[in-house]
Amino acid sequence: MTERRTILSGSTFEEQIGYARAVVDGDWVHVSGITGFDYATMTISEDVVEQAGQCLRNVGAALTEAGCGFADVVRVRYLLPDREDFEPCWPVLRRCFGDIRPAATMLVCGLADPRMKIEIEVYARRAFRKA
């Protein structure tokens, strides 16, 4: 039977909306769209580059809890309300994904809260590791 478990971050959004930060389904890890909120303090920076960095810290925490890391990411989606905000984030994004080169898509769309300037969603496949 395939392992399926949910990963929760403690974000109030997960409870209010009814979703998990991530779902592990066998070797696959599906990480929900993650914004730049610091979930410990429920604060968010006004700066898109700082938000991108916090998104990636949040993504990294979910991947770690799932038993994998950025090297296992096969797809990433970036969602931004303002396309002009994407390019300033590239150096931060490249630090996590530059050597991995996952399939990627950037979409311009509205986000749930006007303070949110970027949301990042990833899919990872846990690598087979020798014990």
VMD Tcl script that builds the backbone (N, CA, C; Angstrom):
set m [mol new atoms 393]
animate dup $m
set s [atomselect $m all]
$s set {name element resname resid chain x y z} {
  {N N MET 1 A 0.842 -1.184 0.000}
  {CA C MET 1 A 0.000 0.000 0.000}
  {C C MET 1 A 0.885 1.245 0.000}
  {N N THR 2 A 0.544 2.223 -0.793}
  {CA C THR 2 A 1.314 3.446 -0.912}
  {C C THR 2 A 1.105 4.326 0.310}
  {N N GLU 3 A 2.228 4.858 0.800}
  {CA C GLU 3 A 2.165 5.793 1.925}
  {C C GLU 3 A 1.480 7.086 1.479}
  {N N ARG 4 A 0.541 7.561 2.295}
  {CA C ARG 4 A -0.052 8.872 2.060}
  {C C ARG 4 A -0.187 9.552 3.403}
  {N N ARG 5 A 0.437 10.706 3.520}
  {CA C ARG 5 A 0.317 11.455 4.768}
  {C C ARG 5 A 0.347 12.943 4.475}
  {N N THR 6 A -0.214 13.694 5.399}
  {CA C THR 6 A -0.245 15.139 5.242}
  {C C THR 6 A 0.782 15.783 6.156}
  {N N ILE 7 A 1.263 16.924 5.722}
  {CA C ILE 7 A 2.205 17.728 6.490}
  {C C ILE 7 A 1.542 19.065 6.741}
  {N N LEU 8 A 1.475 19.455 8.000}
  {CA C LEU 8 A 0.878 20.732 8.383}
  {C C LEU 8 A 1.965 21.652 8.915}
  {N N SER 9 A 1.856 22.936 8.604}
  {CA C SER 9 A 2.850 23.904 9.066}
  {C C SER 9 A 2.404 24.631 10.325}
  {N N GLY 10 A 1.127 24.551 10.630}
  {CA C GLY 10 A 0.596 25.328 11.747}
  {C C GLY 10 A 0.000 26.647 11.297}
  {N N SER 11 A 0.046 26.927 10.009}
  {CA C SER 11 A -0.557 28.139 9.475}
  {C C SER 11 A -2.049 28.128 9.747}
  {N N THR 12 A -2.587 29.262 10.152}
  {CA C THR 12 A -4.021 29.355 10.383}
  {C C THR 12 A -4.800 29.131 9.093}
  {N N PHE 13 A -4.175 29.418 7.941}
  {CA C PHE 13 A -4.851 29.229 6.660}
  {C C PHE 13 A -5.217 27.763 6.429}
  {N N GLU 14 A -4.345 26.846 6.851}
  {CA C GLU 14 A -4.612 25.424 6.636}
  {C C GLU 14 A -5.918 24.998 7.318}
  {N N GLU 15 A -6.109 25.447 8.529}
  {CA C GLU 15 A -7.326 25.109 9.268}
  {C C GLU 15 A -8.533 25.838 8.693}
  {N N GLN 16 A -8.381 27.124 8.409}
  {CA C GLN 16 A -9.504 27.934 7.933}
  {C C GLN 16 A -10.009 27.484 6.563}
  {N N ILE 17 A -9.083 27.099 5.685}
  {CA C ILE 17 A -9.454 26.743 4.316}
  {C C ILE 17 A -9.660 25.237 4.167}
  {N N GLY 18 A -8.915 24.441 4.953}
  {CA C GLY 18 A -9.044 22.989 4.885}
  {C C GLY 18 A -8.091 22.349 3.898}
  {N N TYR 19 A -6.804 22.589 4.066}
  {CA C TYR 19 A -5.816 21.950 3.197}
  {C C TYR 19 A -4.567 21.659 4.005}
  {N N ALA 20 A -3.637 20.943 3.410}
  {CA C ALA 20 A -2.364 20.621 4.049}
  {C C ALA 20 A -1.242 21.382 3.354}
  {N N ARG 21 A -0.211 21.689 4.100}
  {CA C ARG 21 A 0.975 22.337 3.534}
  {C C ARG 21 A 1.554 21.468 2.434}
  {N N ALA 22 A 1.564 20.150 2.686}
  {CA C ALA 22 A 2.072 19.214 1.688}
  {C C ALA 22 A 1.399 17.866 1.890}
  {N N VAL 23 A 1.409 17.077 0.827}
  {CA C VAL 23 A 0.911 15.711 0.880}
  {C C VAL 23 A 1.996 14.812 0.307}
  {N N VAL 24 A 2.362 13.801 1.084}
  {CA C VAL 24 A 3.287 12.779 0.620}
  {C C VAL 24 A 2.446 11.621 0.128}
  {N N ASP 25 A 2.646 11.240 -1.127}
  {CA C ASP 25 A 1.903 10.140 -1.726}
  {C C ASP 25 A 2.925 9.200 -2.351}
  {N N GLY 26 A 3.329 8.201 -1.596}
  {CA C GLY 26 A 4.397 7.311 -2.058}
  {C C GLY 26 A 5.693 8.092 -2.169}
  {N N ASP 27 A 6.305 8.061 -3.351}
  {CA C ASP 27 A 7.551 8.804 -3.574}
  {C C ASP 27 A 7.311 10.267 -3.929}
  {N N TRP 28 A 6.051 10.635 -4.194}
  {CA C TRP 28 A 5.738 11.993 -4.624}
  {C C TRP 28 A 5.381 12.885 -3.452}
  {N N VAL 29 A 5.865 14.111 -3.524}
  {CA C VAL 29 A 5.556 15.127 -2.518}
  {C C VAL 29 A 4.951 16.317 -3.249}
  {N N HIS 30 A 3.726 16.660 -2.869}
  {CA C HIS 30 A 2.991 17.766 -3.469}
  {C C HIS 30 A 2.934 18.882 -2.429}
  {N N VAL 31 A 3.645 19.965 -2.693}
  {CA C VAL 31 A 3.681 21.079 -1.748}
  {C C VAL 31 A 2.721 22.161 -2.251}
  {N N SER 32 A 1.766 22.521 -1.397}
  {CA C SER 32 A 0.780 23.550 -1.741}
  {C C SER 32 A 1.464 24.871 -2.048}
  {N N GLY 33 A 0.745 25.753 -2.719}
  {CA C GLY 33 A 1.262 27.092 -2.941}
  {C C GLY 33 A 1.598 27.738 -1.597}
  {N N ILE 34 A 2.820 28.200 -1.483}
  {CA C ILE 34 A 3.305 28.774 -0.229}
  {C C ILE 34 A 3.664 30.230 -0.470}
  {N N THR 35 A 3.181 31.079 0.419}
  {CA C THR 35 A 3.448 32.511 0.309}
  {C C THR 35 A 4.580 32.912 1.250}
  {N N GLY 36 A 4.852 34.192 1.278}
  {CA C GLY 36 A 5.965 34.727 2.052}
  {C C GLY 36 A 5.671 34.980 3.512}
  {N N PHE 37 A 4.596 34.414 4.044}
  {CA C PHE 37 A 4.312 34.574 5.465}
  {C C PHE 37 A 5.321 33.804 6.302}
  {N N ASP 38 A 5.765 34.410 7.357}
  {CA C ASP 38 A 6.509 33.709 8.400}
  {C C ASP 38 A 5.427 33.128 9.293}
  {N N TYR 39 A 5.219 31.820 9.235}
  {CA C TYR 39 A 4.088 31.210 9.920}
  {C C TYR 39 A 4.241 31.221 11.436}
  {N N ALA 40 A 5.453 31.384 11.929}
  {CA C ALA 40 A 5.652 31.459 13.379}
  {C C ALA 40 A 5.079 32.758 13.935}
  {N N THR 41 A 5.188 33.829 13.162}
  {CA C THR 41 A 4.726 35.140 13.633}
  {C C THR 41 A 3.509 35.645 12.866}
  {N N MET 42 A 3.153 34.942 11.782}
  {CA C MET 42 A 2.066 35.342 10.873}
  {C C MET 42 A 2.273 36.776 10.380}
  {N N THR 43 A 3.532 37.083 10.057}
  {CA C THR 43 A 3.878 38.373 9.465}
  {C C THR 43 A 4.397 38.132 8.050}
  {N N ILE 44 A 4.363 39.200 7.253}
  {CA C ILE 44 A 4.845 39.108 5.877}
  {C C ILE 44 A 5.531 40.422 5.523}
  {N N SER 45 A 6.669 40.320 4.860}
  {CA C SER 45 A 7.413 41.496 4.424}
  {C C SER 45 A 6.669 42.195 3.288}
  {N N GLU 46 A 6.927 43.467 3.124}
  {CA C GLU 46 A 6.370 44.201 1.982}
  {C C GLU 46 A 7.220 44.019 0.733}
  {N N ASP 47 A 8.433 43.484 0.887}
  {CA C ASP 47 A 9.389 43.341 -0.209}
  {C C ASP 47 A 9.238 41.974 -0.891}
  {N N VAL 48 A 9.046 41.963 -2.203}
  {CA C VAL 48 A 8.822 40.717 -2.932}
  {C C VAL 48 A 10.019 39.777 -2.849}
  {N N VAL 49 A 11.240 40.294 -2.860}
  {CA C VAL 49 A 12.421 39.430 -2.789}
  {C C VAL 49 A 12.499 38.769 -1.416}
  {N N GLU 50 A 12.199 39.516 -0.362}
  {CA C GLU 50 A 12.162 38.924 0.975}
  {C C GLU 50 A 11.047 37.892 1.069}
  {N N GLN 51 A 9.910 38.173 0.450}
  {CA C GLN 51 A 8.820 37.197 0.436}
  {C C GLN 51 A 9.255 35.924 -0.284}
  {N N ALA 52 A 9.958 36.061 -1.396}
  {CA C ALA 52 A 10.425 34.886 -2.130}
  {C C ALA 52 A 11.355 34.052 -1.257}
  {N N GLY 53 A 12.242 34.698 -0.540}
  {CA C GLY 53 A 13.136 33.976 0.365}
  {C C GLY 53 A 12.375 33.242 1.447}
  {N N GLN 54 A 11.356 33.888 2.013}
  {CA C GLN 54 A 10.553 33.237 3.046}
  {C C GLN 54 A 9.741 32.088 2.453}
  {N N CYS 55 A 9.224 32.277 1.242}
  {CA C CYS 55 A 8.525 31.176 0.557}
  {C C CYS 55 A 9.430 29.953 0.489}
  {N N LEU 56 A 10.663 30.172 0.066}
  {CA C LEU 56 A 11.587 29.057 -0.107}
  {C C LEU 56 A 11.963 28.427 1.227}
  {N N ARG 57 A 12.076 29.208 2.287}
  {CA C ARG 57 A 12.315 28.620 3.612}
  {C C ARG 57 A 11.125 27.751 4.013}
  {N N ASN 58 A 9.916 28.226 3.735}
  {CA C ASN 58 A 8.712 27.459 4.048}
  {C C ASN 58 A 8.636 26.185 3.203}
  {N N VAL 59 A 8.951 26.296 1.919}
  {CA C VAL 59 A 8.974 25.127 1.037}
  {C C VAL 59 A 10.014 24.131 1.543}
  {N N GLY 60 A 11.197 24.636 1.870}
  {CA C GLY 60 A 12.270 23.769 2.358}
  {C C GLY 60 A 11.873 23.008 3.613}
  {N N ALA 61 A 11.171 23.676 4.521}
  {CA C ALA 61 A 10.719 23.009 5.751}
  {C C ALA 61 A 9.740 21.888 5.429}
  {N N ALA 62 A 8.818 22.127 4.485}
  {CA C ALA 62 A 7.860 21.090 4.097}
  {C C ALA 62 A 8.572 19.915 3.430}
  {N N LEU 63 A 9.517 20.211 2.551}
  {CA C LEU 63 A 10.258 19.137 1.880}
  {C C LEU 63 A 11.048 18.306 2.887}
  {N N THR 64 A 11.693 18.976 3.825}
  {CA C THR 64 A 12.462 18.259 4.845}
  {C C THR 64 A 11.561 17.334 5.648}
  {N N GLU 65 A 10.415 17.838 6.057}
  {CA C GLU 65 A 9.482 17.004 6.818}
  {C C GLU 65 A 8.993 15.821 5.993}
  {N N ALA 66 A 8.944 15.986 4.677}
  {CA C ALA 66 A 8.514 14.915 3.777}
  {C C ALA 66 A 9.632 13.916 3.490}
  {N N GLY 67 A 10.843 14.224 3.942}
  {CA C GLY 67 A 11.957 13.313 3.726}
  {C C GLY 67 A 12.707 13.544 2.442}
  {N N CYS 68 A 12.683 14.774 1.947}
  {CA C CYS 68 A 13.428 15.091 0.735}
  {C C CYS 68 A 13.916 16.532 0.813}
  {N N GLY 69 A 14.362 17.067 -0.303}
  {CA C GLY 69 A 14.878 18.428 -0.316}
  {C C GLY 69 A 14.727 19.050 -1.686}
  {N N PHE 70 A 15.323 20.219 -1.848}
  {CA C PHE 70 A 15.207 20.930 -3.119}
  {C C PHE 70 A 15.746 20.111 -4.292}
  {N N ALA 71 A 16.741 19.274 -4.055}
  {CA C ALA 71 A 17.311 18.460 -5.136}
  {C C ALA 71 A 16.294 17.485 -5.716}
  {N N ASP 72 A 15.211 17.225 -4.978}
  {CA C ASP 72 A 14.187 16.294 -5.429}
  {C C ASP 72 A 13.040 16.978 -6.184}
  {N N VAL 73 A 13.068 18.299 -6.274}
  {CA C VAL 73 A 11.985 19.046 -6.927}
  {C C VAL 73 A 12.038 18.819 -8.440}
  {N N VAL 74 A 10.894 18.440 -9.009}
  {CA C VAL 74 A 10.807 18.220 -10.454}
  {C C VAL 74 A 9.975 19.287 -11.160}
  {N N ARG 75 A 9.120 20.004 -10.415}
  {CA C ARG 75 A 8.295 21.072 -11.002}
  {C C ARG 75 A 8.106 22.157 -9.972}
  {N N VAL 76 A 8.164 23.397 -10.453}
  {CA C VAL 76 A 7.889 24.553 -9.606}
  {C C VAL 76 A 6.968 25.500 -10.374}
  {N N ARG 77 A 6.031 26.080 -9.633}
  {CA C ARG 77 A 5.147 27.105 -10.204}
  {C C ARG 77 A 5.281 28.356 -9.366}
  {N N TYR 78 A 5.462 29.476 -10.050}
  {CA C TYR 78 A 5.533 30.781 -9.405}
  {C C TYR 78 A 4.268 31.542 -9.771}
  {N N LEU 79 A 3.587 32.073 -8.787}
  {CA C LEU 79 A 2.379 32.852 -9.017}
  {C C LEU 79 A 2.599 34.244 -8.450}
  {N N LEU 80 A 2.420 35.254 -9.285}
  {CA C LEU 80 A 2.643 36.635 -8.868}
  {C C LEU 80 A 1.537 37.535 -9.412}
  {N N PRO 81 A 1.062 38.470 -8.613}
  {CA C PRO 81 A 0.074 39.435 -9.111}
  {C C PRO 81 A 0.669 40.440 -10.091}
  {N N ASP 82 A 1.981 40.717 -9.948}
  {CA C ASP 82 A 2.636 41.732 -10.780}
  {C C ASP 82 A 3.839 41.116 -11.483}
  {N N ARG 83 A 3.772 40.977 -12.805}
  {CA C ARG 83 A 4.862 40.336 -13.552}
  {C C ARG 83 A 6.191 41.068 -13.376}
  {N N GLU 84 A 6.147 42.352 -13.085}
  {CA C GLU 84 A 7.382 43.125 -12.885}
  {C C GLU 84 A 8.137 42.675 -11.636}
  {N N ASP 85 A 7.463 42.010 -10.711}
  {CA C ASP 85 A 8.107 41.536 -9.480}
  {C C ASP 85 A 8.894 40.249 -9.681}
  {N N PHE 86 A 8.716 39.564 -10.809}
  {CA C PHE 86 A 9.346 38.258 -10.982}
  {C C PHE 86 A 10.860 38.352 -11.146}
  {N N GLU 87 A 11.323 39.178 -12.048}
  {CA C GLU 87 A 12.761 39.236 -12.320}
  {C C GLU 87 A 13.595 39.590 -11.088}
  {N N PRO 88 A 13.178 40.516 -10.219}
  {CA C PRO 88 A 13.986 40.779 -9.022}
  {C C PRO 88 A 14.159 39.550 -8.123}
  {N N CYS 89 A 13.265 38.572 -8.237}
  {CA C CYS 89 A 13.336 37.355 -7.419}
  {C C CYS 89 A 14.286 36.307 -7.999}
  {N N TRP 90 A 14.681 36.439 -9.242}
  {CA C TRP 90 A 15.467 35.404 -9.900}
  {C C TRP 90 A 16.707 34.973 -9.117}
  {N N PRO 91 A 17.516 35.890 -8.572}
  {CA C PRO 91 A 18.699 35.422 -7.837}
  {C C PRO 91 A 18.353 34.529 -6.648}
  {N N VAL 92 A 17.292 34.842 -5.926}
  {CA C VAL 92 A 16.868 34.031 -4.778}
  {C C VAL 92 A 16.393 32.667 -5.259}
  {N N LEU 93 A 15.618 32.652 -6.320}
  {CA C LEU 93 A 15.096 31.403 -6.860}
  {C C LEU 93 A 16.227 30.539 -7.416}
  {N N ARG 94 A 17.171 31.166 -8.078}
  {CA C ARG 94 A 18.302 30.447 -8.675}
  {C C ARG 94 A 19.139 29.746 -7.602}
  {N N ARG 95 A 19.238 30.343 -6.401}
  {CA C ARG 95 A 20.022 29.708 -5.332}
  {C C ARG 95 A 19.453 28.336 -4.964}
  {N N CYS 96 A 18.151 28.166 -5.059}
  {CA C CYS 96 A 17.538 26.866 -4.740}
  {C C CYS 96 A 17.414 25.957 -5.948}
  {N N PHE 97 A 17.168 26.527 -7.108}
  {CA C PHE 97 A 16.812 25.715 -8.260}
  {C C PHE 97 A 17.809 25.755 -9.413}
  {N N GLY 98 A 18.836 26.601 -9.343}
  {CA C GLY 98 A 19.753 26.790 -10.464}
  {C C GLY 98 A 20.454 25.534 -10.925}
  {N N ASP 99 A 20.871 24.679 -9.986}
  {CA C ASP 99 A 21.552 23.438 -10.364}
  {C C ASP 99 A 20.584 22.294 -10.609}
  {N N ILE 100 A 19.369 22.429 -10.103}
  {CA C ILE 100 A 18.377 21.358 -10.181}
  {C C ILE 100 A 17.620 21.410 -11.502}
  {N N ARG 101 A 17.302 22.615 -11.920}
  {CA C ARG 101 A 16.588 22.865 -13.178}
  {C C ARG 101 A 15.257 22.127 -13.285}
  {N N PRO 102 A 14.334 22.332 -12.328}
  {CA C PRO 102 A 13.021 21.693 -12.470}
  {C C PRO 102 A 12.228 22.352 -13.591}
  {N N ALA 103 A 11.214 21.654 -14.071}
  {CA C ALA 103 A 10.266 22.272 -14.987}
  {C C ALA 103 A 9.619 23.425 -14.224}
  {N N ALA 104 A 9.404 24.551 -14.888}
  {CA C ALA 104 A 8.914 25.734 -14.172}
  {C C ALA 104 A 7.903 26.508 -15.005}
  {N N THR 105 A 6.974 27.130 -14.301}
  {CA C THR 105 A 5.977 27.989 -14.911}
  {C C THR 105 A 5.783 29.203 -14.028}
  {N N MET 106 A 5.635 30.371 -14.620}
  {CA C MET 106 A 5.297 31.585 -13.887}
  {C C MET 106 A 3.956 32.067 -14.407}
  {N N LEU 107 A 3.038 32.296 -13.490}
  {CA C LEU 107 A 1.708 32.782 -13.837}
  {C C LEU 107 A 1.455 34.116 -13.161}
  {N N VAL 108 A 0.804 35.012 -13.866}
  {CA C VAL 108 A 0.363 36.272 -13.289}
  {C C VAL 108 A -1.095 36.091 -12.905}
  {N N CYS 109 A -1.381 36.268 -11.616}
  {CA C CYS 109 A -2.745 36.070 -11.128}
  {C C CYS 109 A -2.916 36.771 -9.784}
  {N N GLY 110 A -4.145 36.946 -9.393}
  {CA C GLY 110 A -4.419 37.498 -8.080}
  {C C GLY 110 A -4.136 36.466 -7.007}
  {N N LEU 111 A -3.695 36.917 -5.843}
  {CA C LEU 111 A -3.477 36.023 -4.710}
  {C C LEU 111 A -4.502 36.343 -3.622}
  {N N ALA 112 A -4.600 35.487 -2.630}
  {CA C ALA 112 A -5.679 35.558 -1.640}
  {C C ALA 112 A -5.651 36.805 -0.764}
  {N N ASP 113 A -4.491 37.394 -0.594}
  {CA C ASP 113 A -4.329 38.542 0.306}
  {C C ASP 113 A -3.505 39.588 -0.451}
  {N N PRO 114 A -3.910 40.846 -0.451}
  {CA C PRO 114 A -3.169 41.849 -1.224}
  {C C PRO 114 A -1.734 42.062 -0.750}
  {N N ARG 115 A -1.383 41.622 0.449}
  {CA C ARG 115 A 0.010 41.731 0.923}
  {C C ARG 115 A 0.905 40.697 0.257}
  {N N MET 116 A 0.325 39.648 -0.272}
  {CA C MET 116 A 1.094 38.569 -0.899}
  {C C MET 116 A 1.555 38.996 -2.286}
  {N N LYS 117 A 2.868 38.881 -2.524}
  {CA C LYS 117 A 3.429 39.288 -3.811}
  {C C LYS 117 A 3.959 38.123 -4.627}
  {N N ILE 118 A 4.095 36.955 -3.992}
  {CA C ILE 118 A 4.554 35.759 -4.700}
  {C C ILE 118 A 4.061 34.537 -3.940}
  {N N GLU 119 A 3.756 33.501 -4.697}
  {CA C GLU 119 A 3.389 32.208 -4.128}
  {C C GLU 119 A 4.156 31.169 -4.925}
  {N N ILE 120 A 4.676 30.150 -4.235}
  {CA C ILE 120 A 5.479 29.118 -4.890}
  {C C ILE 120 A 4.906 27.751 -4.539}
  {N N GLU 121 A 4.720 26.933 -5.568}
  {CA C GLU 121 A 4.196 25.572 -5.419}
  {C C GLU 121 A 5.212 24.621 -6.037}
  {N N VAL 122 A 5.483 23.495 -5.385}
  {CA C VAL 122 A 6.436 22.540 -5.953}
  {C C VAL 122 A 5.919 21.109 -5.875}
  {N N TYR 123 A 6.445 20.311 -6.776}
  {CA C TYR 123 A 6.251 18.868 -6.762}
  {C C TYR 123 A 7.641 18.259 -6.710}
  {N N ALA 124 A 7.800 17.275 -5.849}
  {CA C ALA 124 A 9.098 16.612 -5.713}
  {C C ALA 124 A 8.889 15.105 -5.753}
  {N N ARG 125 A 9.914 14.415 -6.157}
  {CA C ARG 125 A 9.910 12.953 -6.111}
  {C C ARG 125 A 11.089 12.533 -5.245}
  {N N ARG 126 A 10.749 11.907 -4.148}
  {CA C ARG 126 A 11.789 11.498 -3.214}
  {C C ARG 126 A 12.717 10.502 -3.888}
  {N N ALA 127 A 14.001 10.797 -3.820}
  {CA C ALA 127 A 15.001 9.946 -4.455}
  {C C ALA 127 A 15.150 8.646 -3.677}
  {N N PHE 128 A 15.484 7.611 -4.399}
  {CA C PHE 128 A 15.773 6.341 -3.723}
  {C C PHE 128 A 17.165 6.454 -3.127}
  {N N ARG 129 A 17.229 6.282 -1.835}
  {CA C ARG 129 A 18.497 6.429 -1.133}
  {C C ARG 129 A 18.894 5.082 -0.534}
  {N N LYS 130 A 20.167 4.790 -0.629}
  {CA C LYS 130 A 20.661 3.547 -0.029}
  {C C LYS 130 A 20.765 3.751 1.473}
  {N N ALA 131 A 20.357 2.750 2.202}
  {CA C ALA 131 A 20.410 2.820 3.678}
  {C C ALA 131 A 21.818 2.669 4.180}
}
mol reanalyze $m
mol bondsrecalc $m
mol representation Tube
mol addrep $m
